Amino acid sequence: MKPARTNENTQDVRAGAPLRERPADFREQFIRLGWDCVDHYSTSWKVVARWLDEEGRAAVKADRKAFRQLQGLEHRFTTIVDATPSVMAVSSARAIGRLIADVGTTIGQRTA
């Protein structure tokens, strides 16, 4: 039977060693890297799962999903621009660029 953890969730009773604290930039790194942040922080997936729970798993996953959707939009926009002859109107390109920037700003506001 496993011993219970303390209420502060700062010390593992079994080993007597303090748990690794969540880094200050964890939310931003998880949104950007996803589960690859396990390697970024040189830790285990169990520690990252605990940090996710501390940070608010549902909110972080929603922001990660929005970030990935934005990446898809940027990729599609780049593909369209690369494939379109230079006849494309500059105003259309600027409008699409502003749309992508606005979506990125919205995501940034949610993570702050």
N, CA and C atoms as an extended XYZ file, in Angstrom:
336
Properties=species:S:1:pos:R:3:atomname:S:1:resname:S:1:resid:I:1 pbc="F F F"
N         0.832       -1.174        0.000 N   MET     1
C         0.000        0.000        0.000 CA  MET     1
C         0.880        1.242        0.000 C   MET     1
N         0.523        2.221       -0.867 N   LYS     2
C         1.325        3.431       -0.984 CA  LYS     2
C         0.975        4.406        0.139 C   LYS     2
N         1.980        5.040        0.715 N   PRO     3
C         1.698        6.070        1.715 CA  PRO     3
C         1.055        7.281        1.055 C   PRO     3
N         0.237        7.986        1.794 N   ALA     4
C        -0.430        9.177        1.265 CA  ALA     4
C         0.560       10.326        1.162 C   ALA     4
N         0.312       11.198        0.199 N   ARG     5
C         1.137       12.399        0.062 CA  ARG     5
C         0.644       13.451        1.040 C   ARG     5
N         1.499       14.421        1.302 N   THR     6
C         1.082       15.493        2.198 CA  THR     6
C         0.085       16.397        1.497 C   THR     6
N        -0.657       17.188        2.260 N   ASN     7
C        -1.671       18.078        1.699 CA  ASN     7
C        -1.085       19.144        0.789 C   ASN     7
N         0.113       19.626        1.086 N   GLU     8
C         0.722       20.670        0.268 CA  GLU     8
C         1.189       20.139       -1.072 C   GLU     8
N         1.231       18.825       -1.248 N   ASN     9
C         1.693       18.189       -2.483 CA  ASN     9
C         3.116       18.615       -2.811 C   ASN     9
N         3.921       18.851       -1.791 N   THR    10
C         5.291       19.276       -2.010 CA  THR    10
C         6.307       18.230       -1.576 C   THR    10
N         5.850       17.181       -0.937 N   GLN    11
C         6.806       16.194       -0.483 CA  GLN    11
C         6.247       14.795       -0.695 C   GLN    11
N         7.065       13.953       -1.272 N   ASP    12
C         6.705       12.560       -1.467 CA  ASP    12
C         7.054       11.822       -0.186 C   ASP    12
N         6.050       11.274        0.478 N   VAL    13
C         6.251       10.638        1.778 CA  VAL    13
C         7.107        9.382        1.643 C   VAL    13
N         6.973        8.677        0.524 N   ARG    14
C         7.728        7.429        0.359 CA  ARG    14
C         9.230        7.671        0.353 C   ARG    14
N         9.684        8.621       -0.437 N   ALA    15
C        11.119        8.836       -0.570 CA  ALA    15
C        11.637        9.893        0.394 C   ALA    15
N        10.763       10.732        0.902 N   GLY    16
C        11.196       11.795        1.778 CA  GLY    16
C        11.821       12.960        1.042 C   GLY    16
N        11.778       12.943       -0.283 N   ALA    17
C        12.360       14.029       -1.074 CA  ALA    17
C        11.249       14.944       -1.586 C   ALA    17
N        11.526       16.225       -1.714 N   PRO    18
C        10.497       17.140       -2.237 CA  PRO    18
C        10.237       16.872       -3.714 C   PRO    18
N         8.983       17.074       -4.125 N   LEU    19
C         8.636       16.922       -5.525 CA  LEU    19
C         9.174       18.111       -6.309 C   LEU    19
N         9.495       17.859       -7.570 N   ARG    20
C         9.991       18.937       -8.419 CA  ARG    20
C         8.866       19.940       -8.668 C   ARG    20
N         9.166       21.210       -8.466 N   GLU    21
C         8.162       22.253       -8.650 CA  GLU    21
C         7.926       22.506      -10.132 C   GLU    21
N         6.722       22.983      -10.444 N   ARG    22
C         6.365       23.310      -11.816 CA  ARG    22
C         7.150       24.551      -12.247 C   ARG    22
N         7.827       24.500      -13.393 N   PRO    23
C         8.563       25.678      -13.875 CA  PRO    23
C         7.604       26.828      -14.187 C   PRO    23
N         8.103       28.039      -14.100 N   ALA    24
C         7.271       29.220      -14.341 CA  ALA    24
C         6.756       29.265      -15.772 C   ALA    24
N         7.530       28.765      -16.730 N   ASP    25
C         7.128       28.820      -18.132 CA  ASP    25
C         6.494       27.521      -18.630 C   ASP    25
N         6.058       26.672      -17.714 N   PHE    26
C         5.521       25.363      -18.109 CA  PHE    26
C         4.339       25.487      -19.059 C   PHE    26
N         3.395       26.376      -18.748 N   ARG    27
C         2.191       26.502      -19.576 CA  ARG    27
C         2.556       26.840      -21.025 C   ARG    27
N         3.408       27.843      -21.210 N   GLU    28
C         3.802       28.251      -22.562 CA  GLU    28
C         4.539       27.139      -23.287 C   GLU    28
N         5.440       26.452      -22.570 N   GLN    29
C         6.199       25.377      -23.202 CA  GLN    29
C         5.304       24.200      -23.573 C   GLN    29
N         4.336       23.864      -22.710 N   PHE    30
C         3.447       22.748      -23.032 CA  PHE    30
C         2.568       23.101      -24.224 C   PHE    30
N         2.087       24.338      -24.284 N   ILE    31
C         1.266       24.756      -25.423 CA  ILE    31
C         2.083       24.670      -26.704 C   ILE    31
N         3.338       25.057      -26.644 N   ARG    32
C         4.194       25.063      -27.831 CA  ARG    32
C         4.684       23.660      -28.200 C   ARG    32
N         5.101       22.867      -27.208 N   LEU    33
C         5.747       21.581      -27.472 CA  LEU    33
C         4.849       20.369      -27.274 C   LEU    33
N         3.774       20.505      -26.506 N   GLY    34
C         2.958       19.342      -26.169 CA  GLY    34
C         3.738       18.434      -25.224 C   GLY    34
N         3.553       17.136      -25.400 N   TRP    35
C         4.219       16.183      -24.502 CA  TRP    35
C         5.721       16.098      -24.732 C   TRP    35
N         6.232       16.749      -25.787 N   ASP    36
C         7.683       16.797      -25.985 CA  ASP    36
C         8.367       17.617      -24.895 C   ASP    36
N         7.585       18.347      -24.099 N   CYS    37
C         8.192       19.100      -22.994 CA  CYS    37
C         8.767       18.153      -21.941 C   CYS    37
N         8.410       16.875      -21.996 N   VAL    38
C         9.036       15.888      -21.104 CA  VAL    38
C        10.538       15.894      -21.347 C   VAL    38
N        10.941       15.890      -22.623 N   ASP    39
C        12.365       15.946      -22.957 CA  ASP    39
C        12.942       17.325      -22.687 C   ASP    39
N        12.156       18.356      -22.952 N   HIS    40
C        12.619       19.732      -22.742 CA  HIS    40
C        13.020       19.952      -21.283 C   HIS    40
N        12.224       19.436      -20.366 N   TYR    41
C        12.507       19.607      -18.939 CA  TYR    41
C        13.295       18.434      -18.342 C   TYR    41
N        13.623       17.447      -19.142 N   SER    42
C        14.367       16.263      -18.676 CA  SER    42
C        13.699       15.649      -17.447 C   SER    42
N        12.430       15.320      -17.600 N   THR    43
C        11.676       14.738      -16.503 CA  THR    43
C        10.822       13.598      -17.042 C   THR    43
N         9.986       13.029      -16.208 N   SER    44
C         9.130       11.925      -16.640 CA  SER    44
C         7.744       12.440      -17.000 C   SER    44
N         7.002       11.623      -17.707 N   TRP    45
C         5.641       12.009      -18.093 CA  TRP    45
C         4.742       12.127      -16.870 C   TRP    45
N         5.067       11.399      -15.812 N   LYS    46
C         4.253       11.481      -14.597 CA  LYS    46
C         4.372       12.864      -13.948 C   LYS    46
N         5.567       13.436      -13.981 N   VAL    47
C         5.768       14.765      -13.418 CA  VAL    47
C         5.025       15.796      -14.272 C   VAL    47
N         5.119       15.656      -15.589 N   VAL    48
C         4.417       16.582      -16.486 CA  VAL    48
C         2.909       16.459      -16.288 C   VAL    48
N         2.410       15.255      -16.088 N   ALA    49
C         0.972       15.057      -15.837 CA  ALA    49
C         0.557       15.763      -14.543 C   ALA    49
N         1.403       15.696      -13.518 N   ARG    50
C         1.095       16.385      -12.259 CA  ARG    50
C         1.091       17.895      -12.468 C   ARG    50
N         2.070       18.391      -13.231 N   TRP    51
C         2.114       19.822      -13.512 CA  TRP    51
C         0.872       20.257      -14.283 C   TRP    51
N         0.433       19.418      -15.227 N   LEU    52
C        -0.794       19.734      -15.976 CA  LEU    52
C        -1.990       19.841      -15.047 C   LEU    52
N        -2.090       18.918      -14.109 N   ASP    53
C        -3.189       18.968      -13.145 CA  ASP    53
C        -3.117       20.237      -12.297 C   ASP    53
N        -1.911       20.613      -11.895 N   GLU    54
C        -1.742       21.826      -11.089 CA  GLU    54
C        -2.099       23.075      -11.890 C   GLU    54
N        -1.784       23.066      -13.169 N   GLU    55
C        -2.003       24.232      -14.027 CA  GLU    55
C        -3.455       24.341      -14.492 C   GLU    55
N        -4.156       23.215      -14.512 N   GLY    56
C        -5.527       23.198      -15.029 CA  GLY    56
C        -5.533       22.510      -16.383 C   GLY    56
N        -5.647       21.194      -16.358 N   ARG    57
C        -5.486       20.375      -17.558 CA  ARG    57
C        -6.404       20.807      -18.707 C   ARG    57
N        -7.669       21.034      -18.432 N   ALA    58
C        -8.629       21.345      -19.500 CA  ALA    58
C        -8.278       22.655      -20.202 C   ALA    58
N        -7.911       23.672      -19.434 N   ALA    59
C        -7.576       24.970      -20.023 CA  ALA    59
C        -6.306       24.886      -20.859 C   ALA    59
N        -5.297       24.174      -20.366 N   VAL    60
C        -4.036       24.054      -21.093 CA  VAL    60
C        -4.260       23.263      -22.384 C   VAL    60
N        -5.044       22.185      -22.313 N   LYS    61
C        -5.314       21.398      -23.514 CA  LYS    61
C        -6.100       22.206      -24.540 C   LYS    61
N        -7.034       23.049      -24.088 N   ALA    62
C        -7.793       23.896      -25.017 CA  ALA    62
C        -6.875       24.909      -25.701 C   ALA    62
N        -5.951       25.491      -24.935 N   ASP    63
C        -5.005       26.442      -25.522 CA  ASP    63
C        -4.041       25.750      -26.478 C   ASP    63
N        -3.633       24.530      -26.146 N   ARG    64
C        -2.755       23.756      -27.028 CA  ARG    64
C        -3.487       23.460      -28.341 C   ARG    64
N        -4.759       23.097      -28.258 N   LYS    65
C        -5.548       22.814      -29.454 CA  LYS    65
C        -5.657       24.063      -30.330 C   LYS    65
N        -5.924       25.212      -29.720 N   ALA    66
C        -6.015       26.466      -30.474 CA  ALA    66
C        -4.680       26.812      -31.128 C   ALA    66
N        -3.583       26.572      -30.410 N   PHE    67
C        -2.251       26.835      -30.961 CA  PHE    67
C        -1.992       25.961      -32.177 C   PHE    67
N        -2.340       24.679      -32.077 N   ARG    68
C        -2.146       23.754      -33.208 CA  ARG    68
C        -3.013       24.147      -34.401 C   ARG    68
N        -4.227       24.620      -34.150 N   GLN    69
C        -5.083       25.076      -35.239 CA  GLN    69
C        -4.475       26.301      -35.910 C   GLN    69
N        -3.903       27.194      -35.120 N   LEU    70
C        -3.242       28.368      -35.672 CA  LEU    70
C        -2.047       27.959      -36.530 C   LEU    70
N        -1.295       26.971      -36.079 N   GLN    71
C        -0.172       26.482      -36.869 CA  GLN    71
C        -0.657       25.937      -38.212 C   GLN    71
N        -1.794       25.239      -38.194 N   GLY    72
C        -2.358       24.721      -39.432 CA  GLY    72
C        -2.763       25.837      -40.374 C   GLY    72
N        -3.374       26.905      -39.824 N   LEU    73
C        -3.738       28.059      -40.649 CA  LEU    73
C        -2.501       28.709      -41.264 C   LEU    73
N        -1.469       28.875      -40.451 N   GLU    74
C        -0.237       29.479      -40.968 CA  GLU    74
C         0.367       28.626      -42.067 C   GLU    74
N         0.346       27.310      -41.890 N   HIS    75
C         0.894       26.406      -42.906 CA  HIS    75
C         0.088       26.518      -44.202 C   HIS    75
N        -1.255       26.511      -44.078 N   ARG    76
C        -2.093       26.630      -45.273 CA  ARG    76
C        -1.877       27.966      -45.964 C   ARG    76
N        -1.766       29.034      -45.183 N   PHE    77
C        -1.546       30.361      -45.755 CA  PHE    77
C        -0.219       30.396      -46.505 C   PHE    77
N         0.825       29.845      -45.908 N   THR    78
C         2.134       29.811      -46.552 CA  THR    78
C         2.077       29.004      -47.839 C   THR    78
N         1.371       27.875      -47.811 N   THR    79
C         1.240       27.041      -48.998 CA  THR    79
C         0.502       27.791      -50.105 C   THR    79
N        -0.558       28.506      -49.737 N   ILE    80
C        -1.324       29.268      -50.732 CA  ILE    80
C        -0.462       30.367      -51.345 C   ILE    80
N         0.255       31.086      -50.498 N   VAL    81
C         1.093       32.180      -50.987 CA  VAL    81
C         2.201       31.635      -51.879 C   VAL    81
N         2.816       30.525      -51.497 N   ASP    82
C         3.890       29.953      -52.307 CA  ASP    82
C         3.379       29.443      -53.642 C   ASP    82
N         2.163       28.919      -53.670 N   ALA    83
C         1.615       28.341      -54.892 CA  ALA    83
C         0.940       29.378      -55.785 C   ALA    83
N         0.587       30.533      -55.243 N   THR    84
C        -0.119       31.564      -55.995 CA  THR    84
C         0.878       32.433      -56.735 C   THR    84
N         0.594       32.696      -58.007 N   PRO    85
C         1.482       33.611      -58.733 CA  PRO    85
C         1.478       34.993      -58.080 C   PRO    85
N         2.435       35.794      -58.421 N   SER    86
C         2.573       37.096      -57.784 CA  SER    86
C         1.463       38.063      -58.165 C   SER    86
N         0.443       37.582      -58.875 N   VAL    87
C        -0.690       38.409      -59.265 CA  VAL    87
C        -1.617       38.661      -58.071 C   VAL    87
N        -1.476       37.869      -57.015 N   MET    88
C        -2.344       38.003      -55.850 CA  MET    88
C        -2.307       39.437      -55.328 C   MET    88
N        -3.466       39.979      -55.076 N   ALA    89
C        -3.549       41.368      -54.617 CA  ALA    89
C        -2.893       41.505      -53.253 C   ALA    89
N        -2.143       42.572      -53.078 N   VAL    90
C        -1.451       42.816      -51.823 CA  VAL    90
C        -2.456       43.000      -50.697 C   VAL    90
N        -3.591       43.654      -50.985 N   SER    91
C        -4.581       43.880      -49.939 CA  SER    91
C        -5.145       42.564      -49.421 C   SER    91
N        -5.332       41.568      -50.290 N   SER    92
C        -5.828       40.263      -49.846 CA  SER    92
C        -4.809       39.582      -48.946 C   SER    92
N        -3.552       39.652      -49.319 N   ALA    93
C        -2.499       39.043      -48.506 CA  ALA    93
C        -2.416       39.719      -47.142 C   ALA    93
N        -2.553       41.039      -47.120 N   ARG    94
C        -2.514       41.759      -45.845 CA  ARG    94
C        -3.707       41.395      -44.973 C   ARG    94
N        -4.887       41.258      -45.595 N   ALA    95
C        -6.089       40.902      -44.837 CA  ALA    95
C        -5.941       39.530      -44.208 C   ALA    95
N        -5.419       38.578      -44.959 N   ILE    96
C        -5.214       37.226      -44.422 CA  ILE    96
C        -4.164       37.263      -43.319 C   ILE    96
N        -3.114       38.027      -43.514 N   GLY    97
C        -2.070       38.162      -42.492 CA  GLY    97
C        -2.609       38.761      -41.199 C   GLY    97
N        -3.480       39.786      -41.318 N   ARG    98
C        -4.087       40.390      -40.132 CA  ARG    98
C        -4.985       39.399      -39.408 C   ARG    98
N        -5.715       38.580      -40.178 N   LEU    99
C        -6.582       37.570      -39.571 CA  LEU    99
C        -5.771       36.591      -38.739 C   LEU    99
N        -4.668       36.108      -39.289 N   ILE   100
C        -3.816       35.168      -38.557 CA  ILE   100
C        -3.210       35.848      -37.330 C   ILE   100
N        -2.797       37.102      -37.458 N   ALA   101
C        -2.226       37.829      -36.317 CA  ALA   101
C        -3.269       38.020      -35.224 C   ALA   101
N        -4.518       38.311      -35.614 N   ASP   102
C        -5.581       38.491      -34.625 CA  ASP   102
C        -5.850       37.205      -33.868 C   ASP   102
N        -5.863       36.077      -34.566 N   VAL   103
C        -6.087       34.792      -33.906 CA  VAL   103
C        -4.943       34.500      -32.948 C   VAL   103
N        -3.711       34.765      -33.365 N   GLY   104
C        -2.554       34.556      -32.499 CA  GLY   104
C        -2.596       35.430      -31.264 C   GLY   104
N        -3.054       36.671      -31.408 N   THR   105
C        -3.169       37.576      -30.267 CA  THR   105
C        -4.210       37.066      -29.282 C   THR   105
N        -5.312       36.540      -29.812 N   THR   106
C        -6.373       35.997      -28.952 CA  THR   106
C        -5.836       34.833      -28.132 C   THR   106
N        -5.069       33.955      -28.758 N   ILE   107
C        -4.502       32.805      -28.050 CA  ILE   107
C        -3.518       33.291      -26.987 C   ILE   107
N        -2.699       34.283      -27.340 N   GLY   108
C        -1.731       34.818      -26.388 CA  GLY   108
C        -2.404       35.437      -25.177 C   GLY   108
N        -3.551       36.070      -25.368 N   GLN   109
C        -4.264       36.662      -24.253 CA  GLN   109
C        -4.811       35.600      -23.315 C   GLN   109
N        -5.214       34.454      -23.869 N   ARG   110
C        -5.745       33.387      -23.014 CA  ARG   110
C        -4.641       32.752      -22.189 C   ARG   110
N        -3.421       32.700      -22.711 N   THR   111
C        -2.350       32.051      -21.962 CA  THR   111
C        -1.765       32.964      -20.901 C   THR   111
N        -2.014       34.252      -21.013 N   ALA   112
C        -1.426       35.188      -20.044 CA  ALA   112
C        -2.149       35.143      -18.723 C   ALA   112
